[in-house]
């Protein structure tokens, strides 16, 4: 599903161009997000470096959802600044 807005636990807005949230097999325990054109690189770089889980809220075309994520990978050298996130908790608000 398309991500329209991402907000951190401290109510900081993550600026990005496009994003997709994927729930595997309709299981809110297994999900991931791919974000393109990320401007807030430092937030994700620090989380990746420290192996820190972050709580994010996603505004999507299917409603508001939230959960803890682990930064799986970053490609800052790419022209699109791609960040890959893996769900580290249940995706709250997901409706099957």
N, C-alpha and C positions, 0 to 999 in steps of 0.2 A: 504494500500500500504506500501511497505517496506521503512523504513527510512535509508538512507546511512550516512547522516551527519546532525548535528544540530549546528547552530551558533547563538550566542547571539547578541544583538544590538551593543555591544562593540567589536564585531568580535572575541569573545572567543569561541573556539570550545568545545562543550560538548562531553566528551568521554563516550561511551557506547558500549555494545556488540550487542544488537539487538533492533529494534524499529519498531512499526507499527503506521500508521496514518489512522484513520477511519473517513470517511465522511458519515454522516447519511442521507439516502434517497437522495443522490446526491445533498445535500443542503450545500453550502460552509459556511453557517451561523451556521451549527451544525456539529461540528467535535471534535475529541479527539485524543490523542496520548498516547501510552503506551511504555515506554522505560525500557529495562532490562539491568542490569549490569552497572548502572550509576556510574561513578567515581566522577563527580562533584556534590556530594551530598549537599555541603554547599550552592551552588547557589540556588538549589530548596528548601532547608530547610528555608533559609532566606525569599524567596518569599512566602512560605507557612505560616511562622510565621507572616509576615507583611501583609498578604492578598494582596500581590502586583502582578499586572499583568506584565508579561514579554513579550517582542517582540522577537520571535524566527524565524529563517529561516531554513526550512527543505529541504534538498536535498533528493529526493525520486526517485524511479524507474519510476515515472510518471512526473518528472520535479521538478523545484524549486518552493516552496511555502512558504508563510510567514504569520504571524498573531500574535495577542496577545493571551497569554495563562494564565490560572489560574492553579496553582498546586492543583489538586483535592485530591491527596493522595500520601503518600510515605510509603514504607515498607523496611526501611533500615536493619531490622533484618533478612529479607529473604536473602537467599544465592544469589539471583539475583539482589538485590538492585533495586526494581521496583518503577518507578515514573509514576503516571497517571496525564495527563494534559487534561484540557478541553478548547476548543476554546472560547476566550472572544471577538473575533472580526471575521470579514469575513476572510476566508482562501484565501488570494490573490494568484493567479496563478493556482488555481484549475480549471481544465477543465472537464466538465461533459461529 
